Amino acid sequence: MQFVEAGGARIPILGLGTWEMEGRDCSRAVEQALRLGYRLVDTAQVYENEREVGDGIRLSGVPRNEVFLITKVWTTHFAPNELVRSVKDSVSRLRSEIDLLLLHWPNPQVPLAETLGAMARVRELGLTRHIGLSNFTVALMEQALALSAEPLVCDQVEYHPYLDQTKVIEACRAHGLAMIAYSPIAKGRIKNDATLAEIGRRYGKTPAQVCLRWLIQQNVVAIPRTSKIERLSENLDVFDFTLDDDDMAALFAMGSREGRITDFGFAPQWD
């Protein structure tokens, strides 16, 4: 496993996303992923599966200090007292402290300075080791960096070959933040892509593996989601080849601002 270091955190470059995973399927996927060699698991309050994620970590038998656990505070909990309470509830459900706590989406209804003050407080209380952002634009990221009394580790955003995230990547690098990519294989849309299939054939890899390798070579953390054991193994098998410059360029050329998959009415004005 490779790692990305930012803001004092050492983050495994490949992990398991758990959005829309429920019940025993969720805990079993987390358990199997960790047994296969994953060391990063991502969840969120709004996923309503923190308890199952915690169960999977314990069932895996992997020592807790070897697992990097991310969860995210939902926007309705951004007021300071509510944020602290909600994080205590997350820790109770996970039955574990948190390695990296993120603000899930920007919420302009609560002053960002107050929310970040509460994030610093939960870190002081020992509920989380690190704090960061998710779905923040460059302008909001820079505002958060200016307001936060504690180091911010990352911005977690949608990123795959179909979505151009150049501005966000450059801003993360300029400010020493890690970038974490959710939906790194575009929710499976890449599996029938002719360009990715052709590149994959030359390396003996699948389109999904090509996508993940492309992200890793950018030093971007990727958190693909799957509950299928064979896919868990496939997604992890990306450390034995290197895409050449032409193939990297071919994947970059696929991206555009219109390639976004995850968007909501409360989303910020994207870069």
PADRENLUM-72693 format. One line per 5 residues: number of its first residue (from 1); their letters; for each residue x, y, z of C-alpha. Coordinates in pm, whole numbers, plus 32768, in hexadecimal, padded with zeros to 4 digits. Example, Ala and Ser with C-alpha at 12.3 -4.5 7.8 and 13.67 -1.06 7.14 Angstrom:
REM residues 2
1) AS) 84CE:7E3E:830C | 8557:7F96:82CA
END
This chain:
REM residues 271
1) MQFVE) 8000:8000:8000 | 8072:8160:7FB3 | 801D:828C:808D | 7FD4:83FD:8060 | 804C:84E5:8173
6) AGGAR) 7F9D:8630:81BA | 7F56:8703:82EB | 7FFD:8608:83CF | 7F2C:84E5:834E | 7FAF:83B3:8295
11) IPILG) 7E94:8339:81B7 | 7E93:81EE:80F6 | 7E78:8248:7F86 | 7D69:8145:7F41 | 7C3C:80FB:801B
16) LGTWE) 7AD4:8087:8028 | 79AD:8172:7FFD | 7866:8106:80A3 | 775B:81F1:801B | 760C:813B:7FF1
21) MEGRD) 7694:8001:809A | 75B1:7F79:81AA | 7597:7E72:82B8 | 7658:7D2F:82A7 | 76C7:7D76:8141
26) CSRAV) 777A:7EAB:81BF | 7825:7E0C:82EA | 788A:7CDC:821A | 791F:7DB7:8108 | 79EA:7E7D:8207
31) EQALR) 7A5C:7D3D:82B0 | 7AC7:7C9A:8168 | 7B6D:7DD4:80E3 | 7C48:7DF2:8217 | 7CA1:7C83:820B
36) LGYRL) 7D0D:7CAF:80A0 | 7DF6:7DCD:80FA | 7D26:7F0E:80EF | 7D78:7FFA:820C | 7C8E:811F:81C5
41) VDTAQ) 7B14:811D:81F9 | 7A33:8247:81AE | 78D6:827C:8239 | 77F5:839F:82A1 | 76E1:83F2:8395
46) VYENE) 75E3:8410:827C | 763A:82B5:81F4 | 759C:8223:832F | 7697:8106:8334 | 779C:8178:8430
51) REVGD) 773A:805F:851D | 7768:7F5B:840A | 78B6:7FF1:83A3 | 792D:7FD8:8509 | 78B5:7E70:851B
56) GIRLS) 7974:7E1B:83DD | 7AB6:7EB1:8463 | 7A9D:7DE2:85A1 | 7A3E:7CA1:84EA | 7B68:7CC3:83FF
61) GVPRN) 7C5F:7C83:8517 | 7D3E:7D99:8493 | 7DC5:7E6B:85B4 | 7D06:7FB0:85CF | 7E42:8081:85C0
66) EVFLI) 7E89:7FF4:8466 | 7D3C:806E:83D6 | 7D06:81D6:8363 | 7B97:8228:83A3 | 7AE6:8351:8304
71) TKVWT) 7989:83CD:8352 | 78D5:850D:82F9 | 77F2:8602:83B2 | 76A7:8644:8304 | 7646:87AA:82B7
76) THFAP) 7523:87B7:83AE | 7620:8784:84C7 | 7705:88AA:8478 | 7697:898C:8598 | 77A8:896B:86A1
81) NELVR) 76ED:88B9:87BA | 763A:87D6:86C5 | 777F:8781:8613 | 782A:8713:8754 | 76FB:8645:87BA
86) SVKDS) 76DF:859F:8664 | 7850:853F:8662 | 782E:84A4:87BA | 770B:83DB:872A | 77E5:8370:8603
91) VSRLR) 78F7:82FB:86EE | 77F0:8239:87B3 | 776A:818F:8679 | 78C6:8143:85F4 | 7938:80DD:8751
96) SEIDL) 7A7E:8182:86F6 | 7B29:82D1:86DD | 7B3A:8367:857F | 7C79:8396:84BA | 7BF6:84A2:83CE
101) LLLHW) 7AB3:8566:83FA | 7A2F:862B:82D0 | 7925:8733:8297 | 7851:8675:819A | 77D4:879B:80C8
106) PNPQV) 77EB:8915:80F2 | 76C9:89AD:81B3 | 76A6:8B26:8183 | 7591:8B32:828A | 7691:8B0D:83A3
111) PLAET) 77C3:8BF2:83B7 | 78EF:8B26:834B | 79C4:8BB8:8463 | 78D3:8B2A:8566 | 78CC:89D4:84C3
116) LGAMA) 7A46:89C4:84AB | 7A60:8A30:8616 | 7989:8906:8672 | 7A62:8822:859A | 7B91:889C:865A
121) RVREL) 7AD7:8852:879C | 7A8D:86E7:8742 | 7BFB:86BC:86ED | 7C5C:874C:883F | 7B69:8659:88E5
126) GLTRH) 7C1C:8535:883F | 7AEE:84CC:876F | 7BB4:84ED:862C | 7D27:84FB:85DE | 7D03:85D7:84A9
131) IGLSN) 7C02:86B5:83FD | 7BBD:8710:8293 | 7AC4:876E:8186 | 79E6:86C6:8084 | 7942:875D:7F4F
136) FTVAL) 79E0:88B2:7F8C | 7A30:8990:7E62 | 7B82:8A3A:7E4A | 7AF7:8B82:7ED4 | 7A4E:8AD3:7FF9
141) MEQAL) 7B84:8A01:8038 | 7C5B:8B39:804F | 7B5C:8BDE:8132 | 7B60:8AAC:8215 | 7CDC:8AA7:821D
146) ALSAE) 7CE1:8C12:828A | 7BDF:8BD6:839E | 7C4F:8A88:842C | 7D1F:8A87:8569 | 7D7E:891C:8524
151) PLVCD) 7E2C:888A:83F0 | 7D3E:8819:82DD | 7DA6:86D2:823C | 7CDE:86AE:80FB | 7BC3:8700:8011
156) QVEYH) 7AFA:85CD:7FB0 | 7A50:8600:7E5F | 79C7:8542:7D38 | 7AE1:84F1:7C48 | 7B04:83FE:7B26
161) PYLDQ) 7B7A:8417:79BB | 7A32:84B1:7944 | 7A42:85D9:7A37 | 7B4A:86E8:7A19 | 7BB6:8746:7B7A
166) TKVIE) 7CF7:87FB:7B1C | 7CA7:8933:7BE8 | 7C5E:8871:7D24 | 7D93:8795:7D01 | 7E74:88C1:7CCB
171) ACRAH) 7DDF:8974:7DF8 | 7E08:8842:7ED6 | 7F73:8823:7E6E | 7FB4:8996:7EA0 | 7F2A:8988:8003
176) GLAMI) 7FBD:8838:8067 | 7E6E:8783:8074 | 7E32:8620:8003 | 7D25:85E6:7EFE | 7C3E:84BD:7F34
181) AYSPI) 7B75:8444:7E09 | 7A1B:83B2:7E37 | 7970:8304:7D11 | 7ACD:82C7:7C80 | 7A47:81D3:7B7E
186) AKGRI) 7919:82AE:7B2D | 7826:81BF:7BD7 | 7885:80AD:7AE2 | 7848:817B:79A8 | 79AE:813F:7936
191) KNDAT) 7989:7FC7:7908 | 791B:7FE4:779B | 79FE:8107:773F | 7AC3:80AD:7605 | 7BED:818B:7655
196) LAEIG) 7C15:80FE:77B3 | 7BE2:7F9A:7735 | 7CF4:7FC4:7630 | 7DE8:8056:772C | 7D91:7F40:781E
201) RRYGK) 7DD4:7E31:771C | 7F39:7EAB:76F4 | 7F79:7E84:7868 | 7E9F:7D54:78A5 | 7DB7:7E26:797D
206) TPAQV) 7C46:7E83:7987 | 7BBD:7FE2:7944 | 7B80:800A:7AB9 | 7CE7:7FB4:7B09 | 7D61:80AC:7A03
211) CLRWL) 7C8C:81BF:7AA4 | 7D0C:8174:7C00 | 7E73:8167:7B89 | 7E44:82B9:7ADD | 7DD6:8350:7C28
216) IQQNV) 7EEE:82AD:7CEF | 7FF1:8338:7BFE | 7F65:8492:7C48 | 7F95:844D:7DBD | 7E1A:845A:7DE8
221) VAIPR) 7D75:8379:7EEA | 7C62:82A4:7E4D | 7B3B:8207:7F07 | 7A7C:8127:7E13 | 793F:8089:7E9A
226) TSKIE) 78EB:7F1A:7E6B | 785E:7DFF:7F3C | 78CE:7CEC:7E4B | 79FD:7C2B:7EC2 | 7A88:7BFE:7D62
231) RLSEN) 7A72:7D77:7D27 | 7B1B:7DBE:7E72 | 7C41:7CEA:7E01 | 7C43:7D81:7CA4 | 7C45:7EE7:7D27
236) LDVFD) 7D6A:7E9A:7E0B | 7E39:7E00:7CF2 | 7EBC:7F4A:7C68 | 8017:7F67:7CFA | 80D3:7E8B:7C03
241) FTLDD) 80C6:7F65:7ACB | 80FE:80CF:7A64 | 8040:818F:7958 | 8128:823C:7863 | 8111:83B0:7818
246) DDMAA) 803F:837F:76DE | 7F3E:82AC:7797 | 7F2E:83A4:78B6 | 7EF3:84BB:77B8 | 7DE3:83EF:770C
251) LFAMG) 7D23:83D2:7853 | 7D4D:8544:78A1 | 7CC4:8595:7745 | 7B7D:84E1:779A | 7B21:85DA:78AB
256) SREGR) 7A35:8700:789B | 796C:87DA:7988 | 7832:8727:7910 | 78A8:85D2:7988 | 7825:85F6:7AEA
261) ITDFG) 7745:84DD:7B69 | 76F7:8544:7CD0 | 7643:8691:7CE8 | 752D:8717:7DC3 | 7464:8856:7DE5
266) FAPQW) 752B:88B5:7F1B | 767C:8884:7E6D | 7763:89B4:7E4C | 77AD:8A5E:7D02 | 78B3:896C:7C82
271) D) 7A07:89D7:7BFF
END
